Amino acid sequence: MQKVLKLENNQKEYILCAAIYYDNGKKYEHQPKNIESGIVVCGRRHHNCFIILFNMFAEDDYSKKNTIQGFLTNTDRFVDRQEAAQIAFGRGQIKIPTKSLFSEDLY
Protein backbone atom coordinates (compact mmCIF):
# COMPACT_ATOMS: atom_id res chain seq x y z
CA MET A 1 0.00 0.00 0.00
CA GLN A 2 1.35 3.41 -0.95
CA LYS A 3 1.86 5.80 1.92
CA VAL A 4 1.42 9.38 0.76
CA LEU A 5 0.55 12.17 3.14
CA LYS A 6 -1.81 14.72 1.63
CA LEU A 7 -1.27 18.28 2.76
CA GLU A 8 -3.98 20.86 3.42
CA ASN A 9 -3.61 22.44 -0.02
CA ASN A 10 -4.04 19.01 -1.69
CA GLN A 11 -0.28 18.81 -2.33
CA LYS A 12 1.38 15.47 -1.62
CA GLU A 13 4.39 14.78 0.57
CA TYR A 14 7.58 14.03 -1.34
CA ILE A 15 11.23 13.23 -0.64
CA LEU A 16 13.66 16.16 -0.51
CA CYS A 17 17.07 14.71 0.31
CA ALA A 18 19.07 12.01 2.05
CA ALA A 19 19.24 12.27 5.83
CA ILE A 20 20.58 10.43 8.85
CA TYR A 21 19.00 10.56 12.28
CA TYR A 22 21.47 10.25 15.16
CA ASP A 23 19.80 9.88 18.54
CA ASN A 24 22.25 10.73 21.28
CA GLY A 25 19.44 11.53 23.70
CA LYS A 26 20.05 15.29 23.61
CA LYS A 27 17.50 17.85 22.46
CA TYR A 28 18.30 20.19 19.58
CA GLU A 29 16.24 23.04 18.17
CA HIS A 30 14.94 23.17 14.60
CA GLN A 31 14.77 19.43 14.02
CA PRO A 32 12.12 17.72 11.87
CA LYS A 33 8.74 17.84 13.56
CA ASN A 34 8.72 14.11 14.35
CA ILE A 35 12.13 14.12 16.10
CA GLU A 36 12.05 14.67 19.88
CA SER A 37 15.71 13.99 20.70
CA GLY A 38 18.87 13.65 18.67
CA ILE A 39 19.76 15.38 15.43
CA VAL A 40 18.98 14.90 11.74
CA VAL A 41 21.73 15.72 9.25
CA CYS A 42 20.84 16.11 5.56
CA GLY A 43 22.96 15.84 2.44
CA ARG A 44 23.11 14.82 -1.21
CA ARG A 45 23.96 11.24 -0.28
CA HIS A 46 24.05 9.33 2.99
CA HIS A 47 27.86 9.23 3.07
CA ASN A 48 27.86 13.06 3.11
CA CYS A 49 25.68 12.94 6.23
CA PHE A 50 27.93 10.38 7.93
CA ILE A 51 30.99 12.59 7.35
CA ILE A 52 29.23 15.54 8.99
CA LEU A 53 28.05 13.43 11.94
CA PHE A 54 31.49 11.97 12.49
CA ASN A 55 33.09 15.42 12.47
CA MET A 56 30.44 16.81 14.83
CA PHE A 57 30.36 13.98 17.35
CA ALA A 58 33.65 12.06 17.13
CA GLU A 59 34.65 13.20 20.62
CA ASP A 60 31.27 12.15 22.06
CA ASP A 61 31.78 8.43 21.34
CA TYR A 62 29.79 8.67 18.10
CA SER A 63 28.61 5.31 16.86
CA LYS A 64 26.75 4.35 13.68
CA LYS A 65 24.77 1.98 15.90
CA ASN A 66 22.68 4.94 17.10
CA THR A 67 21.76 6.08 13.58
CA ILE A 68 18.88 5.53 11.19
CA GLN A 69 19.40 6.16 7.50
CA GLY A 70 16.48 7.84 5.80
CA PHE A 71 15.25 10.98 4.09
CA LEU A 72 13.73 14.37 4.81
CA THR A 73 10.35 15.22 3.26
CA ASN A 74 8.83 18.50 2.17
CA THR A 75 6.56 18.33 5.24
CA ASP A 76 9.55 18.52 7.60
CA ARG A 77 9.48 14.84 8.57
CA PHE A 78 12.33 12.38 8.85
CA VAL A 79 11.36 9.00 7.37
CA ASP A 80 13.35 5.77 7.21
CA ARG A 81 14.32 4.11 3.93
CA GLN A 82 11.22 1.90 3.88
CA GLU A 83 8.68 4.69 4.36
CA ALA A 84 10.66 6.88 1.95
CA ALA A 85 10.34 4.18 -0.73
CA GLN A 86 6.55 4.22 -0.38
CA ILE A 87 6.39 8.02 -0.51
CA ALA A 88 8.74 8.30 -3.50
CA PHE A 89 6.80 5.71 -5.50
CA GLY A 90 3.43 7.24 -4.60
CA ARG A 91 4.66 10.68 -5.66
CA GLY A 92 6.19 9.43 -8.91
CA GLN A 93 9.77 10.16 -7.86
CA ILE A 94 10.69 6.57 -8.67
CA LYS A 95 9.08 4.41 -11.37
CA ILE A 96 9.40 0.98 -9.80
CA PRO A 97 8.26 0.16 -6.25
CA THR A 98 11.02 -0.91 -3.90
CA LYS A 99 11.22 -1.92 -0.24
CA SER A 100 14.05 0.46 0.62
CA LEU A 101 14.92 3.80 -1.01
CA PHE A 102 18.47 4.87 -1.84
CA SER A 103 19.42 8.40 -2.82
CA GLU A 104 20.75 7.01 -6.10
CA ASP A 105 17.18 5.99 -6.93
CA LEU A 106 16.12 9.64 -6.91
CA TYR A 107 18.99 11.50 -8.57
Backbone as JSON, one array per atom type, in Angstrom:
{
  "sequence": "MQKVLKLENNQKEYILCAAIYYDNGKKYEHQPKNIESGIVVCGRRHHNCFIILFNMFAEDDYSKKNTIQGFLTNTDRFVDRQEAAQIAFGRGQIKIPTKSLFSEDLY",
  "N": [[0.83, -1.18, 0.0], [0.57, 2.19, -0.86], [2.04, 4.9, 0.8], [1.2, 8.01, 1.21], [1.23, 11.22, 2.29], [-1.25, 13.6, 2.37], [-1.33, 17.04, 2.0], [-2.74, 20.07, 3.42], [-3.35, 21.85, 1.29], [-3.9, 20.14, -0.77], [-1.61, 19.18, -1.86], [0.93, 16.71, -2.24], [3.06, 14.84, -0.02], [6.58, 14.63, -0.49], [9.89, 13.33, -1.2], [12.77, 15.05, -0.17], [15.64, 15.03, 0.33], [18.58, 13.04, 1.14], [19.07, 11.8, 4.46], [20.27, 11.43, 7.82], [19.46, 10.19, 10.94], [20.56, 10.72, 14.11], [20.45, 9.62, 17.26], [21.34, 10.78, 20.15], [20.22, 11.23, 22.52], [20.08, 13.85, 23.35], [18.5, 17.09, 23.22], [17.78, 19.13, 20.44], [17.29, 22.23, 18.78], [15.11, 23.15, 16.05], [14.7, 20.77, 14.58], [13.39, 18.1, 12.47], [9.82, 17.81, 12.57], [8.94, 15.41, 13.7], [10.92, 14.49, 15.36], [12.09, 14.08, 18.54], [14.34, 13.89, 20.2], [17.9, 13.97, 19.7], [19.6, 14.41, 16.51], [19.08, 15.39, 13.11], [20.8, 15.06, 10.15], [21.24, 16.33, 6.95], [21.92, 15.69, 3.45], [23.41, 15.36, 0.12], [23.92, 12.69, -0.44], [23.92, 9.7, 1.59], [26.47, 9.15, 2.62], [27.61, 11.66, 2.74], [26.25, 12.76, 4.89], [27.06, 11.08, 6.98], [29.77, 11.78, 7.16], [29.59, 14.42, 8.11], [28.29, 13.97, 10.6], [30.22, 12.37, 11.9], [32.34, 14.22, 12.11], [31.12, 16.11, 13.74], [30.52, 14.75, 16.12], [32.57, 13.04, 16.94], [34.18, 13.15, 19.24], [32.36, 12.58, 21.18], [31.96, 9.87, 21.51], [30.75, 8.87, 19.19], [28.69, 6.68, 17.36], [27.78, 4.55, 14.71], [25.82, 2.82, 15.34], [23.77, 4.08, 16.64], [22.26, 5.32, 14.72], [19.86, 6.08, 12.12], [19.28, 5.53, 8.81], [17.79, 7.55, 6.36], [15.41, 9.81, 4.95], [14.54, 13.26, 4.33], [11.44, 14.93, 4.21], [9.23, 17.1, 2.28], [7.42, 17.99, 4.1], [8.66, 18.42, 6.44], [9.45, 16.11, 7.84], [11.3, 13.37, 9.14], [11.93, 10.33, 7.61], [12.33, 6.77, 7.48], [14.22, 4.5, 5.34], [12.4, 2.64, 4.3], [9.77, 3.74, 4.56], [10.25, 6.01, 3.06], [10.6, 4.91, 0.52], [7.99, 4.13, -0.12], [6.7, 6.62, -0.16], [8.15, 7.98, -2.2], [7.56, 6.4, -4.46], [4.76, 6.63, -4.56], [4.55, 9.32, -5.12], [5.64, 9.52, -7.56], [8.34, 9.84, -7.85], [10.07, 7.77, -8.14], [10.03, 5.09, -10.48], [9.62, 2.37, -10.21], [8.32, 0.26, -7.71], [9.91, -0.24, -4.55], [11.4, -1.84, -1.69], [13.15, -0.45, -0.07], [14.48, 2.76, -0.09], [17.09, 4.38, -1.86], [19.36, 7.09, -2.16], [20.46, 7.24, -4.69], [18.44, 6.24, -6.24], [16.8, 8.37, -6.65], [18.19, 10.59, -7.74]],
  "CA": [[0.0, 0.0, 0.0], [1.35, 3.41, -0.95], [1.86, 5.8, 1.92], [1.42, 9.38, 0.76], [0.55, 12.17, 3.14], [-1.81, 14.72, 1.63], [-1.27, 18.28, 2.76], [-3.98, 20.86, 3.42], [-3.61, 22.44, -0.02], [-4.04, 19.01, -1.69], [-0.28, 18.81, -2.33], [1.38, 15.47, -1.62], [4.39, 14.78, 0.57], [7.58, 14.03, -1.34], [11.23, 13.23, -0.64], [13.66, 16.16, -0.51], [17.07, 14.71, 0.31], [19.07, 12.01, 2.05], [19.24, 12.27, 5.83], [20.58, 10.43, 8.85], [19.0, 10.56, 12.28], [21.47, 10.25, 15.16], [19.8, 9.88, 18.54], [22.25, 10.73, 21.28], [19.44, 11.53, 23.7], [20.05, 15.29, 23.61], [17.5, 17.85, 22.46], [18.3, 20.19, 19.58], [16.24, 23.04, 18.17], [14.94, 23.17, 14.6], [14.77, 19.43, 14.02], [12.12, 17.72, 11.87], [8.74, 17.84, 13.56], [8.72, 14.11, 14.35], [12.13, 14.12, 16.1], [12.05, 14.67, 19.88], [15.71, 13.99, 20.7], [18.87, 13.65, 18.67], [19.76, 15.38, 15.43], [18.98, 14.9, 11.74], [21.73, 15.72, 9.25], [20.84, 16.11, 5.56], [22.96, 15.84, 2.44], [23.11, 14.82, -1.21], [23.96, 11.24, -0.28], [24.05, 9.33, 2.99], [27.86, 9.23, 3.07], [27.86, 13.06, 3.11], [25.68, 12.94, 6.23], [27.93, 10.38, 7.93], [30.99, 12.59, 7.35], [29.23, 15.54, 8.99], [28.05, 13.43, 11.94], [31.49, 11.97, 12.49], [33.09, 15.42, 12.47], [30.44, 16.81, 14.83], [30.36, 13.98, 17.35], [33.65, 12.06, 17.13], [34.65, 13.2, 20.62], [31.27, 12.15, 22.06], [31.78, 8.43, 21.34], [29.79, 8.67, 18.1], [28.61, 5.31, 16.86], [26.75, 4.35, 13.68], [24.77, 1.98, 15.9], [22.68, 4.94, 17.1], [21.76, 6.08, 13.58], [18.88, 5.53, 11.19], [19.4, 6.16, 7.5], [16.48, 7.84, 5.8], [15.25, 10.98, 4.09], [13.73, 14.37, 4.81], [10.35, 15.22, 3.26], [8.83, 18.5, 2.17], [6.56, 18.33, 5.24], [9.55, 18.52, 7.6], [9.48, 14.84, 8.57], [12.33, 12.38, 8.85], [11.36, 9.0, 7.37], [13.35, 5.77, 7.21], [14.32, 4.11, 3.93], [11.22, 1.9, 3.88], [8.68, 4.69, 4.36], [10.66, 6.88, 1.95], [10.34, 4.18, -0.73], [6.55, 4.22, -0.38], [6.39, 8.02, -0.51], [8.74, 8.3, -3.5], [6.8, 5.71, -5.5], [3.43, 7.24, -4.6], [4.66, 10.68, -5.66], [6.19, 9.43, -8.91], [9.77, 10.16, -7.86], [10.69, 6.57, -8.67], [9.08, 4.41, -11.37], [9.4, 0.98, -9.8], [8.26, 0.16, -6.25], [11.02, -0.91, -3.9], [11.22, -1.92, -0.24], [14.05, 0.46, 0.62], [14.92, 3.8, -1.01], [18.47, 4.87, -1.84], [19.42, 8.4, -2.82], [20.75, 7.01, -6.1], [17.18, 5.99, -6.93], [16.12, 9.64, -6.91], [18.99, 11.5, -8.57]],
  "C": [[0.88, 1.25, 0.0], [1.01, 4.32, 0.21], [2.21, 7.21, 1.48], [0.58, 10.3, 1.63], [0.04, 13.32, 2.29], [-1.82, 15.94, 2.53], [-2.58, 19.04, 2.62], [-4.32, 21.41, 2.05], [-3.66, 21.39, -1.13], [-2.71, 18.61, -2.34], [0.14, 17.54, -1.6], [2.79, 15.61, -1.07], [5.34, 14.11, -0.41], [8.94, 14.08, -0.66], [12.09, 14.39, -1.12], [15.1, 15.73, -0.68], [17.38, 13.58, 1.28], [19.25, 12.61, 3.44], [19.6, 11.1, 6.74], [20.17, 11.0, 10.2], [19.95, 9.91, 13.28], [20.86, 10.62, 16.5], [20.81, 9.67, 19.67], [21.55, 11.12, 22.58], [19.35, 13.01, 24.05], [18.98, 15.96, 22.76], [18.18, 18.97, 21.7], [17.12, 20.94, 18.98], [16.24, 22.83, 16.66], [15.17, 21.81, 13.95], [13.44, 19.12, 13.33], [11.05, 17.53, 12.93], [8.49, 16.51, 14.26], [9.95, 13.61, 15.13], [12.14, 14.84, 17.45], [13.44, 14.81, 20.49], [16.65, 13.53, 19.6], [18.85, 14.69, 17.57], [19.65, 14.68, 14.07], [19.91, 15.74, 10.87], [21.34, 15.34, 7.82], [22.01, 16.32, 4.62], [22.53, 15.26, 1.11], [23.0, 13.3, -1.16], [24.19, 10.92, 1.19], [25.5, 9.43, 3.48], [28.24, 10.67, 3.42], [27.38, 13.33, 4.53], [26.57, 12.28, 7.28], [29.21, 11.17, 8.19], [30.71, 13.74, 8.29], [29.03, 15.05, 10.42], [29.35, 13.04, 12.63], [32.29, 13.18, 12.95], [32.44, 16.19, 13.62], [30.54, 16.09, 16.16], [31.47, 12.97, 17.64], [34.13, 12.01, 18.58], [33.6, 12.72, 21.62], [30.97, 10.66, 21.92], [30.69, 8.14, 20.31], [29.84, 7.24, 17.61], [27.5, 5.23, 15.81], [25.6, 3.49, 14.2], [23.57, 2.8, 16.35], [22.09, 5.77, 15.96], [20.7, 5.31, 12.8], [19.06, 6.27, 9.88], [18.0, 6.36, 6.92], [16.52, 9.08, 4.93], [14.42, 12.04, 4.8], [12.67, 14.64, 3.76], [10.04, 16.71, 3.25], [7.9, 18.94, 3.3], [7.34, 18.39, 6.54], [9.45, 17.28, 8.48], [10.7, 14.05, 8.16], [11.62, 11.05, 8.69], [12.49, 8.02, 7.07], [13.3, 5.35, 5.74], [13.05, 3.41, 3.43], [10.03, 2.84, 3.63], [8.99, 5.64, 3.2], [10.38, 6.21, 0.6], [8.87, 4.27, -1.1], [6.15, 5.63, -0.83], [6.9, 8.33, -1.91], [7.98, 7.63, -4.64], [5.42, 6.35, -5.66], [3.43, 8.63, -5.23], [5.23, 10.68, -7.08], [7.66, 9.81, -8.99], [10.61, 8.98, -8.3], [9.62, 5.81, -9.45], [8.7, 3.01, -10.92], [9.35, 0.91, -8.27], [9.43, -0.64, -5.71], [10.78, -0.93, -2.4], [12.01, -0.87, 0.51], [14.6, 1.47, -0.39], [16.39, 4.14, -0.78], [18.5, 6.19, -2.59], [19.71, 8.25, -4.31], [19.5, 6.7, -6.91], [16.5, 7.28, -7.36], [16.87, 10.53, -7.88], [20.39, 10.98, -8.74]]
}
